[in-house]
């Protein structure tokens, strides 16, 4: 992208109309509809605006406006959730990003995690200085969401309980079960904790390992009733699963049909 350059009055008026109507990601189709021009002409306009430094190309056919006070091509996206939704939707903000949104973590997270229903080649793209972490999921897993409004655009994000279930489904998203346990502690002590919703969501994921990890986590770190543990136990499968894919699984915890590290086995035995 070039340094920001001047544009003629006619082009400036057209760009202003586009920006007034379309906040966020700008495409040839949006320009065509706004200005009532052909897609070929809208493509030409986008190319010119980008060349002059008024738009930044984030992927083929998709652009974002550069802040009016910017003097160079060094830009940080102001609304990364919006970019993720517009470029990779349908899907939702998840993982670390959702946990941070719901105040389950105080960590500074520079990468935006987004679950998309699209097949993507690059799972770790970067747009405008922001890094994204993408995971392709089946549409049947798109549930348990809340709506965020950013500049009149709907952005989907996993609700607190679905955020926890997603992490129990794939602990690697945040670096393993130790981190999942930390997030879960914040969730457990928050106004969002809902065991009935957790169980409902876990069933909807069609992955019984979620129940195994949840059960072991409850027994080791949290005080829950025997009734809750019994319900969770009724939903596990008989085959062995790994508790944490990021650590060695040297031990077996028979009750939960889990292979776990020596650390987690020691914690479990200590709580028994």
Protein Blocks (a to p, Z undefined) as FASTA:
>chain_A
ZZdddddfklmmmmmmmmmmmgcjddfklmmmmnopafklmmmmmmmmmmnopaccfbgh
iacdddfkbcbfbdcdfblmlmmmmmmmgcddehjllmmmnopafbdcfbdcdddfbdcf
blcbceehiacddddddfklgghiacddeehiacddddfklmmmmmmmmmmlnopjklmm
mmmmmmmmmmkbcfklmmmmmmmnopaklmmmmmmmmmmmpccdfklmmmmmmmpcfbdc
dfblkbccfbccfklopacdfklmmmmmmmZZ
